[in-house]
Amino acid sequence: MCLTCRSAPALVLIRLIYLFLVRVPGWPAQQGHMLAASPAAAATPGPQPGVTPSAARAGSTVYAAYTGTDQHVYLRDVTRPAQPAAGLGGRLIGGPGLAAAPPGLLGAAEPLTVFGRGTDNALWYRQGHLPLAPEGPWRSLGGRLTSGVTATSEDRGKTCVFALGTDNHIWMRSGFFPALAPWTRL
């Protein structure tokens, strides 16, 4: 197992994302036990019901990525709730995984990589630089996934991506992006 890729504050980030998606103006508003979209949310599709969002911290900023109801990926700066979500395109099955390299590690730009299970069940990614500047097209990393993905980057810049394979086991690709090692069964 990739112990250097453990993300201790993951639960805190998931709670932050939940609170952000439920309580920020322009996002779904809580009404009893149901979520209903507010009028301001009409311009950008909201999160797909039942699909887990992901988060990554870059410096003092937390970014949340989610798959919209149109299956495209959207990215938000959680620290700037009034800023609209950036559409990253793609067509995912399930939620995206998000990994951000530590500030200053790769120069002035802070790379952010969004991973996801494409409609062909392979692992796909799109990379960009912060703040919210997606670059280049979506690219396939192969594999046969049966779940959404999760991703993380550790302090030295090593990226780990995890998903379930067709054998119902957890599989991982890790390395210093974009040079990820082949799939490894955990």
TORDO-268525 format. One record per residue (C-alpha): x, y, z; residue number from 1. Coordinates in pm, 1 decimal. Layout:
BEGIN
- X; Y; Z; NUM
...
***
This chain:
BEGIN
- 0.0; 0.0; 0.0; 1
- 117.4; 352.7; -75.0; 2
- 158.0; 479.8; 279.9; 3
- 303.7; 811.2; 166.7; 4
- -23.4; 887.5; -10.0; 5
- -245.2; 869.1; 297.7; 6
- -454.4; 1181.8; 338.1; 7
- -531.6; 1226.7; 708.3; 8
- -766.5; 1524.4; 662.0; 9
- -979.0; 1345.2; 398.5; 10
- -1283.3; 1316.7; 626.2; 11
- -1260.3; 1686.0; 713.2; 12
- -1241.3; 1775.0; 342.3; 13
- -1543.3; 1557.8; 261.8; 14
- -1741.4; 1729.2; 538.3; 15
- -1628.2; 2069.8; 409.0; 16
- -1742.7; 1978.1; 59.6; 17
- -2078.4; 1855.5; 190.0; 18
- -2133.9; 2176.4; 385.6; 19
- -2022.2; 2381.0; 87.5; 20
- -2255.2; 2205.1; -156.0; 21
- -2553.2; 2219.9; 79.9; 22
- -2518.5; 2564.9; 239.0; 23
- -2355.4; 2801.6; -10.8; 24
- -2594.0; 3039.2; -194.6; 25
- -2643.6; 2934.5; -555.1; 26
- -2602.1; 2567.1; -470.0; 27
- -2869.0; 2319.4; -367.5; 28
- -3050.3; 2437.8; -58.2; 29
- -3144.4; 2196.5; 218.2; 30
- -3521.3; 2146.3; 252.6; 31
- -3602.5; 1882.5; 508.1; 32
- -3429.3; 1566.5; 393.5; 33
- -3431.4; 1661.5; 23.9; 34
- -3197.0; 1885.2; -176.1; 35
- -3352.4; 2129.3; -420.2; 36
- -3163.6; 2354.4; -660.7; 37
- -3189.5; 2729.6; -608.9; 38
- -3251.9; 2957.0; -913.5; 39
- -2885.2; 3073.7; -917.3; 40
- -2772.6; 2713.7; -971.1; 41
- -2944.3; 2692.0; -1311.3; 42
- -2642.6; 2823.2; -1506.0; 43
- -2405.2; 2551.2; -1385.8; 44
- -2536.8; 2197.5; -1337.0; 45
- -2532.4; 2085.6; -977.5; 46
- -2370.4; 1767.1; -851.2; 47
- -2507.7; 1437.0; -975.5; 48
- -2714.3; 1280.5; -693.8; 49
- -2543.2; 988.9; -520.6; 50
- -2199.8; 1067.4; -669.0; 51
- -1924.1; 1158.1; -424.0; 52
- -1732.4; 1481.2; -485.7; 53
- -1360.4; 1507.1; -414.5; 54
- -1130.2; 1773.3; -274.3; 55
- -767.5; 1874.7; -276.3; 56
- -577.3; 2143.9; -90.6; 57
- -329.2; 2365.0; -271.8; 58
- -161.2; 2608.2; -33.2; 59
- -439.4; 2767.6; 170.3; 60
- -707.5; 2696.1; -90.8; 61
- -937.2; 2394.8; -99.5; 62
- -1077.4; 2289.5; -436.0; 63
- -1384.2; 2070.4; -477.9; 64
- -1452.4; 1872.7; -794.6; 65
- -1780.0; 1703.7; -879.0; 66
- -1955.8; 1530.3; -1164.9; 67
- -2255.0; 1735.7; -1275.4; 68
- -2594.1; 1608.9; -1375.5; 69
- -2467.9; 1634.3; -1736.3; 70
- -2175.1; 1393.9; -1652.5; 71
- -1919.7; 1674.4; -1705.4; 72
- -1664.5; 1765.1; -1438.2; 73
- -1683.4; 2094.6; -1248.5; 74
- -1426.0; 2252.2; -1017.9; 75
- -1489.8; 2507.5; -741.6; 76
- -1265.3; 2710.1; -516.5; 77
- -1425.4; 2637.6; -177.9; 78
- -1263.5; 2947.2; -23.4; 79
- -1442.4; 3171.1; -279.2; 80
- -1807.4; 3063.1; -274.4; 81
- -1921.5; 3346.3; -504.3; 82
- -1684.6; 3234.1; -780.0; 83
- -1864.0; 3020.1; -1040.2; 84
- -1762.2; 2661.9; -1097.7; 85
- -1516.1; 2601.6; -1380.0; 86
- -1639.3; 2347.1; -1633.1; 87
- -1370.6; 2092.9; -1723.7; 88
- -1572.1; 1889.1; -1972.7; 89
- -1525.8; 1514.4; -1992.9; 90
- -1793.3; 1250.5; -1944.6; 91
- -1754.4; 1053.5; -1624.8; 92
- -1927.7; 761.7; -1464.3; 93
- -1911.5; 838.9; -1093.6; 94
- -1721.4; 1108.6; -912.0; 95
- -1381.5; 1252.3; -997.0; 96
- -1058.3; 1220.7; -801.1; 97
- -853.6; 1535.9; -748.1; 98
- -481.6; 1575.3; -675.2; 99
- -283.2; 1898.5; -635.5; 100
- 94.5; 1919.3; -619.3; 101
- 229.0; 2117.4; -323.1; 102
- 285.9; 2491.2; -389.4; 103
- 630.9; 2569.0; -527.6; 104
- 723.8; 2206.2; -588.7; 105
- 711.7; 2233.8; -967.0; 106
- 787.1; 2604.4; -1004.3; 107
- 547.5; 2893.3; -969.3; 108
- 249.0; 2708.4; -1116.6; 109
- 52.9; 2469.0; -898.1; 110
- -53.4; 2169.3; -1106.6; 111
- -395.5; 2022.5; -1042.7; 112
- -498.4; 1689.0; -1191.9; 113
- -856.5; 1562.3; -1217.1; 114
- -902.7; 1186.6; -1261.8; 115
- -1219.6; 997.7; -1343.8; 116
- -1377.0; 681.5; -1478.7; 117
- -1475.4; 749.3; -1837.7; 118
- -1776.8; 606.7; -2016.9; 119
- -1541.9; 335.1; -2152.9; 120
- -1459.9; 236.1; -1789.0; 121
- -1093.2; 343.2; -1828.6; 122
- -910.0; 592.6; -1606.5; 123
- -902.8; 938.4; -1765.6; 124
- -732.9; 1259.0; -1651.1; 125
- -709.6; 1628.5; -1727.9; 126
- -434.3; 1847.7; -1591.4; 127
- -419.2; 2222.8; -1541.0; 128
- -262.5; 2489.1; -1324.9; 129
- -418.6; 2685.9; -1045.5; 130
- -609.5; 2898.7; -1004.7; 131
- -872.9; 2710.5; -1204.0; 132
- -699.0; 2699.8; -1539.9; 133
- -763.4; 2365.0; -1709.5; 134
- -522.0; 2292.3; -1991.1; 135
- -520.2; 2034.9; -2266.2; 136
- -768.9; 1761.2; -2345.7; 137
- -877.2; 1464.9; -2137.0; 138
- -634.2; 1171.9; -2180.1; 139
- -676.5; 802.0; -2106.0; 140
- -454.6; 608.8; -1862.7; 141
- -627.3; 279.9; -1943.6; 142
- -752.6; 12.6; -1707.9; 143
- -1096.0; -144.5; -1656.3; 144
- -1261.3; 29.1; -1361.3; 145
- -1582.6; -62.3; -1184.9; 146
- -1594.8; 236.4; -946.7; 147
- -1525.4; 605.0; -926.3; 148
- -1170.4; 706.7; -843.2; 149
- -990.2; 883.0; -563.3; 150
- -653.8; 1054.1; -587.2; 151
- -404.6; 1232.5; -367.8; 152
- -60.3; 1390.5; -384.8; 153
- 192.4; 1382.9; -103.3; 154
- 438.7; 1653.8; 0.1; 155
- 712.1; 1549.6; -242.1; 156
- 468.1; 1548.2; -534.8; 157
- 401.4; 1175.3; -567.0; 158
- 48.1; 1114.5; -695.2; 159
- -161.2; 806.4; -613.9; 160
- -486.4; 713.0; -790.6; 161
- -714.4; 435.7; -661.0; 162
- -1016.8; 253.1; -808.0; 163
- -1187.1; -86.7; -804.0; 164
- -1101.9; -324.5; -1086.1; 165
- -1315.5; -589.9; -1252.9; 166
- -1195.4; -840.3; -987.1; 167
- -1352.6; -619.8; -715.0; 168
- -1009.8; -540.5; -563.3; 169
- -853.5; -199.1; -513.2; 170
- -599.3; -107.5; -780.5; 171
- -353.8; 181.4; -775.0; 172
- -133.1; 379.3; -1010.2; 173
- 129.4; 597.3; -842.9; 174
- 433.4; 801.4; -926.9; 175
- 546.4; 1149.1; -1010.8; 176
- 279.2; 1259.0; -1252.3; 177
- 256.4; 1220.8; -1546.5; 178
- 494.5; 919.6; -1515.1; 179
- 266.9; 686.4; -1319.4; 180
- 369.7; 324.1; -1266.5; 181
- 150.2; 44.9; -1410.3; 182
- -157.1; -67.5; -1219.5; 183
- -80.9; -244.0; -889.3; 184
- -336.0; -457.7; -704.2; 185
- -351.4; -380.6; -332.3; 186
***
